[in-house]
C-alpha cells in the first residue's frame, strides 16, 4: 500500500482509551517519517508532538482540520 499522509503533515491520532474509558491521546501530531507496512500490509508512520514521538498505523490517524 502507499502512504496516505506525507512528512510534515499535521494529523490527529484517533482516540485510544483504557479501561476507565478516558482518552489518553489528544492533540496535534506531525508526520516525521514514513515507515514500512506492518505485517498486515497497513502503512505505518512515526509521529511527533510536544509529548514525544511514537509509531502508529495509518488507520489510527486522521487529517487535522
DRENZA-528101 format. One line per field, with one value per atom (N, C-alpha, C): residue number from 1; atom name; x, y, z. Coordinates in pm, 1 decimal. Layout:
BEGIN
resi = NUM | ...
name = CA | ...
east = X | ...
north = Y | ...
up = Z | ...
***
This chain:
BEGIN
resi = 1 | 1 | 1 | 2 | 2 | 2 | 3 | 3 | 3 | 4 | 4 | 4 | 5 | 5 | 5 | 6 | 6 | 6 | 7 | 7 | 7 | 8 | 8 | 8 | 9 | 9 | 9 | 10 | 10 | 10 | 11 | 11 | 11 | 12 | 12 | 12 | 13 | 13 | 13 | 14 | 14 | 14 | 15 | 15 | 15 | 16 | 16 | 16 | 17 | 17 | 17 | 18 | 18 | 18 | 19 | 19 | 19 | 20 | 20 | 20 | 21 | 21 | 21 | 22 | 22 | 22 | 23 | 23 | 23 | 24 | 24 | 24 | 25 | 25 | 25 | 26 | 26 | 26 | 27 | 27 | 27 | 28 | 28 | 28 | 29 | 29 | 29 | 30 | 30 | 30 | 31 | 31 | 31 | 32 | 32 | 32 | 33 | 33 | 33 | 34 | 34 | 34 | 35 | 35 | 35 | 36 | 36 | 36 | 37 | 37 | 37 | 38 | 38 | 38 | 39 | 39 | 39 | 40 | 40 | 40 | 41 | 41 | 41 | 42 | 42 | 42 | 43 | 43 | 43 | 44 | 44 | 44 | 45 | 45 | 45 | 46 | 46 | 46 | 47 | 47 | 47 | 48 | 48 | 48 | 49 | 49 | 49 | 50 | 50 | 50 | 51 | 51 | 51 | 52 | 52 | 52 | 53 | 53 | 53 | 54 | 54 | 54 | 55 | 55 | 55 | 56 | 56 | 56 | 57 | 57 | 57 | 58 | 58 | 58 | 59 | 59 | 59 | 60 | 60 | 60 | 61 | 61 | 61 | 62 | 62 | 62 | 63 | 63 | 63 | 64 | 64 | 64 | 65 | 65 | 65
name = N | CA | C | N | CA | C | N | CA | C | N | CA | C | N | CA | C | N | CA | C | N | CA | C | N | CA | C | N | CA | C | N | CA | C | N | CA | C | N | CA | C | N | CA | C | N | CA | C | N | CA | C | N | CA | C | N | CA | C | N | CA | C | N | CA | C | N | CA | C | N | CA | C | N | CA | C | N | CA | C | N | CA | C | N | CA | C | N | CA | C | N | CA | C | N | CA | C | N | CA | C | N | CA | C | N | CA | C | N | CA | C | N | CA | C | N | CA | C | N | CA | C | N | CA | C | N | CA | C | N | CA | C | N | CA | C | N | CA | C | N | CA | C | N | CA | C | N | CA | C | N | CA | C | N | CA | C | N | CA | C | N | CA | C | N | CA | C | N | CA | C | N | CA | C | N | CA | C | N | CA | C | N | CA | C | N | CA | C | N | CA | C | N | CA | C | N | CA | C | N | CA | C | N | CA | C | N | CA | C | N | CA | C | N | CA | C | N | CA | C | N | CA | C | N | CA | C
east = 84.5 | 0.0 | 88.4 | 33.5 | 106.8 | 56.8 | 139.9 | 106.2 | 7.0 | -90.4 | -195.3 | -146.5 | -62.3 | -12.6 | 131.7 | 177.0 | 311.5 | 390.6 | 522.4 | 609.6 | 576.7 | 567.1 | 535.6 | 387.7 | 302.3 | 157.8 | 111.9 | 16.4 | -42.5 | -158.0 | -159.0 | -263.2 | -308.0 | -417.1 | -463.0 | -465.7 | -428.3 | -439.7 | -578.5 | -646.4 | -781.0 | -775.4 | -878.9 | -882.1 | -839.3 | -748.1 | -703.5 | -749.2 | -816.5 | -867.4 | -822.6 | -837.3 | -807.2 | -934.8 | -927.1 | -1045.6 | -1139.8 | -1086.3 | -1171.2 | -1248.8 | -1217.8 | -1290.6 | -1240.4 | -1138.4 | -1085.1 | -986.2 | -986.1 | -890.3 | -753.0 | -653.5 | -518.1 | -434.3 | -494.7 | -425.7 | -513.3 | -456.6 | -530.1 | -429.4 | -466.1 | -380.2 | -325.7 | -249.3 | -192.1 | -58.7 | -33.5 | 92.9 | 141.9 | 271.2 | 330.5 | 391.5 | 369.3 | 432.3 | 581.0 | 666.7 | 810.2 | 882.4 | 818.5 | 882.1 | 777.3 | 792.5 | 710.5 | 784.0 | 715.4 | 777.7 | 718.0 | 783.7 | 730.3 | 593.6 | 520.7 | 391.8 | 412.5 | 311.5 | 319.9 | 289.2 | 282.1 | 260.7 | 130.3 | 30.4 | -98.6 | -102.0 | 4.7 | 10.6 | -32.9 | -60.0 | -103.4 | 18.6 | 20.7 | 131.7 | 144.7 | 266.9 | 292.1 | 374.4 | 370.5 | 433.1 | 499.3 | 595.8 | 643.9 | 579.9 | 515.2 | 453.1 | 513.4 | 511.2 | 572.2 | 480.5 | 480.1 | 411.5 | 504.0 | 457.0 | 536.6 | 563.5 | 475.7 | 489.5 | 583.1 | 633.8 | 725.6 | 691.0 | 754.9 | 741.0 | 694.6 | 616.9 | 566.7 | 541.8 | 528.1 | 493.0 | 344.7 | 276.5 | 133.4 | 99.8 | -12.7 | -65.0 | -149.8 | -160.3 | -236.8 | -382.7 | -441.7 | -580.5 | -606.9 | -500.4 | -513.8 | -509.3 | -489.7 | -472.0 | -585.3 | -606.4 | -699.3 | -634.9 | -672.5 | -618.8 | -661.1 | -568.4 | -601.6 | -679.1 | -781.3 | -860.7 | -815.6
north = -119.1 | 0.0 | 124.7 | 233.0 | 358.4 | 438.5 | 528.7 | 609.6 | 719.9 | 740.9 | 842.2 | 980.1 | 983.2 | 1108.3 | 1131.3 | 1257.5 | 1295.3 | 1351.7 | 1346.3 | 1403.5 | 1551.2 | 1597.4 | 1736.5 | 1764.6 | 1671.4 | 1691.0 | 1681.4 | 1766.2 | 1765.0 | 1665.6 | 1579.1 | 1476.9 | 1469.0 | 1399.3 | 1365.2 | 1214.1 | 1162.9 | 1018.7 | 992.7 | 896.2 | 863.7 | 817.5 | 847.3 | 820.2 | 680.3 | 674.5 | 548.9 | 556.2 | 452.2 | 459.5 | 338.9 | 351.3 | 239.9 | 204.1 | 112.9 | 57.6 | 163.6 | 277.2 | 382.2 | 457.5 | 431.3 | 495.5 | 634.4 | 684.7 | 817.0 | 809.4 | 914.4 | 921.2 | 955.5 | 879.5 | 908.0 | 970.0 | 992.2 | 1055.9 | 1170.2 | 1287.7 | 1401.6 | 1504.4 | 1581.6 | 1687.7 | 1661.2 | 1757.1 | 1750.6 | 1678.6 | 1608.5 | 1540.5 | 1576.2 | 1566.8 | 1589.1 | 1458.5 | 1425.8 | 1308.2 | 1339.5 | 1257.4 | 1280.6 | 1173.9 | 1058.3 | 953.6 | 855.9 | 816.4 | 710.6 | 580.7 | 483.4 | 356.2 | 246.0 | 130.9 | 19.4 | -25.7 | -93.3 | -150.1 | -251.1 | -264.3 | -364.6 | -502.2 | -601.6 | -739.6 | -758.2 | -676.5 | -688.8 | -610.6 | -536.5 | -458.2 | -314.0 | -272.0 | -134.8 | -43.6 | 72.8 | 165.7 | 215.2 | 241.5 | 293.8 | 421.8 | 498.1 | 630.0 | 651.0 | 744.3 | 799.2 | 936.1 | 964.9 | 1095.3 | 1158.7 | 1292.8 | 1364.0 | 1476.7 | 1497.9 | 1610.8 | 1663.8 | 1762.4 | 1815.2 | 1706.9 | 1607.1 | 1499.7 | 1388.3 | 1391.6 | 1287.8 | 1231.3 | 1121.4 | 1058.4 | 915.0 | 866.5 | 728.2 | 674.6 | 542.7 | 476.9 | 443.7 | 466.7 | 438.4 | 382.0 | 311.9 | 262.0 | 370.4 | 363.5 | 463.1 | 470.0 | 355.9 | 352.1 | 421.5 | 455.5 | 524.8 | 676.2 | 724.7 | 868.2 | 926.8 | 1056.8 | 1134.5 | 1268.9 | 1331.0 | 1464.2 | 1564.6 | 1653.4 | 1762.1 | 1868.4 | 1922.5 | 2024.5 | 2163.9
up = 0.0 | 0.0 | 0.0 | -50.4 | -42.8 | 76.5 | 123.3 | 239.9 | 202.9 | 286.9 | 268.0 | 313.1 | 415.8 | 472.5 | 430.8 | 436.5 | 394.5 | 511.5 | 500.2 | 602.8 | 617.2 | 740.9 | 771.2 | 787.0 | 748.9 | 758.1 | 903.1 | 939.5 | 1073.2 | 1076.2 | 1177.3 | 1191.5 | 1336.8 | 1358.2 | 1493.0 | 1502.7 | 1619.6 | 1642.1 | 1696.7 | 1637.4 | 1683.4 | 1827.7 | 1904.0 | 2047.1 | 2086.1 | 2175.9 | 2235.7 | 2380.2 | 2427.4 | 2563.8 | 2644.6 | 2774.2 | 2863.8 | 2937.4 | 3029.5 | 3097.1 | 3152.1 | 3197.0 | 3252.3 | 3146.8 | 3018.7 | 2910.7 | 2875.7 | 2944.9 | 2915.7 | 2800.4 | 2719.4 | 2609.5 | 2665.3 | 2623.3 | 2669.4 | 2558.2 | 2441.8 | 2330.4 | 2280.7 | 2271.7 | 2219.8 | 2171.8 | 2072.9 | 2024.6 | 1885.6 | 1838.2 | 1704.7 | 1704.5 | 1596.7 | 1575.0 | 1436.1 | 1415.2 | 1284.0 | 1235.1 | 1108.3 | 1048.8 | 1033.5 | 1092.5 | 1081.6 | 999.9 | 978.5 | 897.5 | 846.1 | 719.9 | 662.1 | 687.1 | 742.4 | 775.8 | 688.7 | 684.2 | 605.0 | 656.1 | 569.9 | 608.9 | 721.7 | 808.0 | 913.9 | 854.6 | 937.1 | 889.8 | 813.8 | 845.8 | 777.3 | 646.1 | 616.5 | 493.6 | 510.3 | 634.8 | 660.4 | 676.2 | 606.5 | 620.6 | 765.5 | 807.6 | 941.6 | 932.6 | 1040.8 | 1046.7 | 1182.1 | 1185.4 | 1311.9 | 1320.0 | 1433.3 | 1454.9 | 1579.2 | 1583.3 | 1695.1 | 1741.2 | 1873.3 | 1934.7 | 2043.6 | 2117.2 | 2228.1 | 2332.3 | 2338.9 | 2437.2 | 2395.8 | 2273.0 | 2228.9 | 2092.6 | 2060.2 | 1929.3 | 1946.8 | 1850.7 | 1857.9 | 1717.8 | 1708.0 | 1582.2 | 1584.2 | 1470.1 | 1460.8 | 1323.4 | 1316.1 | 1189.3 | 1124.3 | 992.6 | 918.7 | 964.3 | 996.9 | 1040.2 | 1172.4 | 1244.9 | 1373.2 | 1356.7 | 1233.5 | 1209.8 | 1128.8 | 1149.0 | 1068.1 | 1041.2 | 930.9 | 897.5 | 1004.3 | 1036.8 | 1129.4 | 1051.8 | 1112.8 | 1044.2 | 1081.2
***
